[in-house]
Amino acid sequence: MTTTLLWVGVASLVGGVGHVILAKGMKVVGAAAAGSPLARTLSNPWVILGVALQATFFFIYMALVSREDVSKILPLPSLRSSFWPSR
């Protein structure tokens, strides 16, 4: 159970940081006036890093659900939002 709680904490941190970095990257993309929005999005390193962190969260979440009861893992997304409250 201790290992599960540790992974829940890691996933929450990774997911929260991923959201913040992804938001930062998309604000840069939205502020730019020239070029294709898709090209700006796919070439922005903040967006790429944010997506990678979100993918990492997703894979940790899937691994946790495959090993533990869903009732223990299901609160994970709400823990993440409590660490990173909306403004």
Secondary structure by P-SEA (a helix, b strand, c coil): caaaaaaaaaaaaaaaaaaaaaaaaaaaaaacccccaaaaaaacaaaaaaaaaaaaaaaaaaaaaaccccccccaaaaaaaaacccc
